[in-house]
């Protein structure tokens, strides 16, 4: 089973999608992502509680609109629908071909961001009366179990979609961007975001291009690797095309924040490295190597 996503918003996206489908038909069944705008239950549940919460706070309309756009961005229904269809295609063991009507940067950047936001709200909602509004204090409406379920479901769906977008072994990303400067900018943006995920575009389709790019074979170094070297641990993360001078690296608790050209990617540290401190880091040959040593303050002493 493979996922083929046509991204970039070019006027030739439909033609590229058709060519990809035709090329895959001989290998097995192919399904297409739907283009419907149906109301996703996750969005419905979260929006219902936010409406009640904002009404209780009596906030000005412009403030409410801004908060809604941040918590429930307009792309969210499309992302959730795509995540559900990817899950369904996997369960059925069929190829999925989808033209995704989103700007490249938003598609590659939003799933992880929204997933982490929803995951962060889960413990707050679960302990609402303890952390936010104890009984008898204020008039904030208590969340329902439906909201808690929706946050968990949405977070899991979007986290899975983020993994799909990063998986070069099972997901092909075909860029069908508009011609001219807009298309060039979207390609550059896509290449940075994908490089932070350790992969590159599968194919770039200009108007009138022919043929189909099949799923590539992934090298063993495409995913983060952990190695032991003398008294330090080495974390290696593939960043194809990114140079040392273009990359900013920051440690936040159990994560590494990778930043390049205004884009970012959070890498959750493997459990063995979470009680280690960063000693040094460098990029060579498109691979980030981070040397980490055990933190004596948290590692038990023999």
C-alpha positions as CSV (number, residue, x, y, z in Angstrom):
1,X,0.0,0.0,0.0
2,X,1.3,3.5,-0.9
3,X,0.1,7.0,-0.5
4,X,0.6,9.5,-3.4
5,X,-0.1,13.1,-2.6
6,X,-0.2,15.8,-5.3
7,X,0.6,19.1,-3.6
8,X,1.4,22.6,-4.7
9,X,-2.0,23.9,-5.9
10,X,-1.0,24.2,-9.6
11,X,-3.7,24.2,-12.3
12,X,-2.3,20.9,-13.6
13,X,-2.8,19.0,-10.3
14,X,-5.8,17.1,-11.7
15,X,-3.8,16.0,-14.7
16,X,-0.9,14.8,-12.5
17,X,-3.4,12.9,-10.3
18,X,-4.9,11.2,-13.3
19,X,-1.5,10.1,-14.6
20,X,-0.5,8.7,-11.2
21,X,-3.7,6.8,-10.9
22,X,-3.4,5.3,-14.4
23,X,0.2,4.2,-13.7
24,X,-0.8,2.5,-10.5
25,X,-3.9,0.7,-11.7
26,X,-2.0,-2.3,-13.2
27,X,-0.4,-3.0,-9.8
28,X,-3.6,-3.2,-7.8
29,X,-6.6,-1.3,-6.6
30,X,-6.4,2.5,-6.2
31,X,-8.7,4.8,-4.3
32,X,-9.0,8.5,-4.6
33,X,-9.4,10.9,-1.7
34,X,-12.7,12.6,-1.6
35,X,-13.1,16.3,-2.2
36,X,-16.2,16.8,0.1
37,X,-16.3,19.5,2.7
38,X,-18.2,17.4,5.3
39,X,-18.1,18.6,9.0
40,X,-15.6,16.5,10.9
41,X,-16.7,15.4,14.3
42,X,-13.5,16.5,15.9
43,X,-14.0,20.1,14.6
44,X,-17.7,20.0,15.6
45,X,-16.9,19.0,19.2
46,X,-14.0,21.5,19.7
47,X,-15.9,24.3,18.1
48,X,-19.0,23.7,20.3
49,X,-17.0,24.0,23.5
50,X,-15.1,27.0,22.3
51,X,-18.4,28.8,21.4
52,X,-19.6,28.2,25.0
53,X,-16.3,29.2,26.5
54,X,-16.0,32.5,24.5
55,X,-19.6,33.4,25.3
56,X,-18.9,33.0,29.0
57,X,-15.8,35.2,28.7
58,X,-17.7,37.8,26.7
59,X,-14.8,38.5,24.4
60,X,-15.0,41.0,21.5
61,X,-15.8,39.5,18.2
62,X,-12.4,40.2,16.5
63,X,-10.6,38.5,19.5
64,X,-12.9,35.5,19.1
65,X,-12.2,35.3,15.4
66,X,-8.5,35.4,15.9
67,X,-8.5,32.7,18.7
68,X,-10.7,30.4,16.5
69,X,-8.3,30.8,13.6
70,X,-5.4,29.8,15.8
71,X,-7.1,26.9,17.5
72,X,-9.1,25.7,14.5
73,X,-7.3,26.8,11.4
74,X,-9.4,26.7,8.2
75,X,-7.2,23.8,6.8
76,X,-8.1,21.5,9.8
77,X,-11.2,19.8,8.2
78,X,-9.1,19.0,5.1
79,X,-6.2,17.6,7.1
80,X,-8.5,15.4,9.3
81,X,-10.3,14.1,6.2
82,X,-7.0,13.2,4.6
83,X,-5.8,11.5,7.8
84,X,-8.9,9.4,8.0
85,X,-8.7,8.4,4.3
86,X,-5.0,7.4,4.7
87,X,-6.0,5.2,7.7
88,X,-8.8,3.6,5.7
89,X,-6.6,2.9,2.7
90,X,-4.0,1.3,5.0
91,X,-6.7,-0.9,6.6
92,X,-7.8,-2.0,3.1
93,X,-4.3,-2.5,1.8
94,X,-4.9,-0.3,-1.3
95,X,-3.0,2.7,-2.8
96,X,-4.4,6.1,-2.1
97,X,-4.0,9.0,-4.6
98,X,-5.0,12.5,-3.4
99,X,-4.7,16.0,-4.7
100,X,-4.4,18.1,-1.6
101,X,-5.8,21.6,-2.0
102,X,-3.5,23.2,0.5
103,X,-0.5,25.5,0.3
104,X,2.6,23.3,0.5
105,X,4.0,24.8,3.7
106,X,0.7,24.6,5.5
107,X,0.2,20.9,4.6
108,X,3.7,19.9,5.8
109,X,3.8,22.2,8.9
110,X,0.3,22.2,10.4
111,X,-0.4,18.5,11.3
112,X,2.4,18.4,13.8
113,X,1.6,21.8,15.3
114,X,-2.1,21.1,15.7
115,X,-1.5,17.6,17.0
116,X,0.8,18.9,19.7
117,X,-1.7,21.6,20.7
118,X,-4.5,19.1,21.0
119,X,-2.3,16.7,23.0
120,X,-1.4,19.5,25.3
121,X,-5.0,20.3,26.0
122,X,-5.9,16.7,26.9
123,X,-4.6,16.8,30.5
124,X,-6.0,20.3,31.0
125,X,-9.5,19.2,29.9
126,X,-9.2,15.9,31.9
127,X,-8.5,17.9,35.1
128,X,-10.5,21.0,34.3
129,X,-12.0,21.5,37.8
130,X,-8.5,21.2,39.4
131,X,-6.4,23.2,36.9
132,X,-8.8,25.7,35.5
133,X,-12.2,26.2,37.2
134,X,-12.7,24.7,40.6
135,X,-16.3,24.3,41.6
136,X,-17.8,27.6,42.7
137,X,-15.1,29.7,41.1
138,X,-16.1,31.7,38.1
139,X,-18.7,30.7,35.4
140,X,-16.5,28.9,32.8
141,X,-18.4,26.0,31.3
142,X,-17.1,22.6,32.1
143,X,-15.9,20.5,29.1
144,X,-17.8,17.4,28.2
145,X,-16.4,13.9,27.7
146,X,-17.1,14.4,24.0
147,X,-14.5,17.2,23.9
148,X,-11.9,15.0,25.6
149,X,-12.5,12.2,23.1
150,X,-12.3,14.7,20.2
151,X,-9.0,16.1,21.3
152,X,-7.5,12.7,21.7
153,X,-8.8,11.5,18.3
154,X,-7.7,14.7,16.5
155,X,-4.3,14.6,18.1
156,X,-3.7,11.0,17.1
157,X,-5.0,11.4,13.5
158,X,-2.8,14.5,12.9
159,X,0.3,12.9,14.5
160,X,-0.2,9.9,12.3
161,X,-0.6,12.1,9.2
162,X,2.6,13.9,10.1
163,X,4.4,10.6,10.2
164,X,2.9,9.7,6.8
165,X,4.2,13.0,5.3
166,X,7.7,12.1,6.7
167,X,7.7,8.5,5.4
168,X,9.6,8.3,2.2
169,X,9.2,4.5,2.0
170,X,5.4,4.6,1.9
171,X,4.4,8.1,0.8
172,X,5.2,9.9,-2.5
173,X,4.9,13.7,-2.7
174,X,4.4,15.0,-6.2
175,X,4.8,18.7,-6.5
176,X,2.5,20.2,-9.1
177,X,3.0,23.9,-8.3
178,X,2.0,26.9,-10.5
179,X,4.4,28.2,-13.1
180,X,6.5,31.2,-12.3
181,X,7.8,32.8,-9.0
182,X,4.9,31.4,-7.0
183,X,5.7,27.8,-8.0
184,X,9.4,28.4,-7.4
185,X,8.7,29.7,-3.9
186,X,6.4,26.8,-3.0
187,X,9.0,24.3,-4.2
188,X,11.7,26.0,-2.1
189,X,9.4,26.0,0.9
190,X,8.5,22.3,0.4
191,X,12.2,21.3,0.1
192,X,13.1,22.9,3.4
193,X,10.2,21.4,5.3
194,X,10.9,18.0,3.8
195,X,14.6,18.2,4.5
196,X,13.8,18.8,8.1
197,X,11.9,15.5,8.0
198,X,14.8,13.7,6.4
199,X,13.4,13.4,2.9
200,X,13.0,15.1,-0.5
201,X,10.3,15.5,-3.0
202,X,9.4,12.4,-4.9
203,X,8.8,14.2,-8.2
204,X,8.3,17.7,-9.5
205,X,5.7,18.0,-12.3
206,X,5.8,21.1,-14.6
207,X,2.8,21.7,-16.9
208,X,2.7,19.0,-19.6
209,X,5.1,16.6,-17.8
210,X,4.6,12.9,-18.5
211,X,5.1,9.8,-16.6
212,X,4.8,8.7,-13.0
213,X,7.3,8.5,-10.1
214,X,6.9,5.4,-8.0
215,X,7.7,5.1,-4.4
216,X,11.4,5.4,-3.8
217,X,13.6,2.9,-2.0
218,X,14.6,4.5,1.3
219,X,18.2,4.2,2.6
220,X,18.7,2.9,6.2
221,X,19.9,6.4,7.3
222,X,16.7,8.1,6.4
223,X,15.3,7.8,9.9
224,X,17.0,9.1,13.1
225,X,19.6,6.7,14.4
226,X,21.1,6.3,17.9
227,X,24.6,5.0,18.3
228,X,27.0,4.6,21.3
229,X,30.5,5.9,20.9
230,X,32.9,5.6,23.8
231,X,31.5,7.9,26.5
232,X,28.8,9.6,24.5
233,X,25.6,8.8,22.5
234,X,25.3,9.9,18.9
235,X,22.0,10.9,17.4
236,X,22.0,11.1,13.6
237,X,19.2,12.8,11.7
238,X,19.1,13.0,7.9
239,X,18.7,16.6,6.7
240,X,19.2,16.3,2.9
241,X,20.4,19.6,1.4
242,X,20.6,21.5,4.6
243,X,24.0,23.1,5.5
244,X,25.4,23.7,9.0
245,X,25.2,27.4,8.6
246,X,21.4,27.3,7.7
247,X,20.4,25.2,10.7
248,X,19.5,26.3,14.2
249,X,19.3,23.7,16.9
250,X,17.7,24.2,20.3
251,X,17.0,21.6,23.1
252,X,13.6,21.9,24.8
253,X,13.1,19.3,27.5
254,X,12.7,16.0,25.7
255,X,12.8,17.5,22.2
256,X,15.2,19.0,19.7
257,X,13.9,22.0,17.8
258,X,15.4,22.2,14.3
259,X,14.9,25.5,12.4
260,X,15.9,26.4,8.9
261,X,14.7,29.3,6.6
262,X,11.9,30.2,9.0
263,X,10.6,26.6,9.2
264,X,10.9,24.3,12.1
265,X,10.7,20.6,13.1
266,X,10.5,19.1,16.5
267,X,12.3,15.8,17.0
268,X,11.3,13.7,20.1
269,X,14.4,12.3,21.7
270,X,14.6,8.6,22.2
271,X,14.1,7.6,25.8
272,X,17.8,6.7,26.3
273,X,18.7,10.3,25.4
274,X,16.2,12.2,27.5
275,X,18.5,12.2,30.6
276,X,21.5,13.3,28.5
277,X,22.9,16.7,27.8
278,X,24.0,18.0,24.4
279,X,27.8,18.2,24.1
280,X,28.2,19.2,20.5
281,X,26.4,19.1,17.1
282,X,27.3,19.4,13.5
283,X,26.0,18.8,10.0
284,X,28.0,17.0,7.3
285,X,26.9,15.4,4.1
286,X,23.2,16.2,4.8
287,X,23.3,14.4,8.2
288,X,23.0,16.1,11.6
289,X,25.0,14.4,14.3
290,X,24.3,15.4,17.9
291,X,26.7,14.1,20.6
292,X,25.1,13.7,24.0
293,X,26.4,12.5,27.4
294,X,24.6,11.3,30.5
295,X,23.5,14.1,32.8
296,X,25.0,13.2,36.2
297,X,22.3,15.2,37.9
298,X,19.6,12.8,36.8
299,X,21.4,9.5,36.0
300,X,21.6,7.2,39.1
301,X,25.1,6.7,40.4
302,X,26.4,3.2,41.1
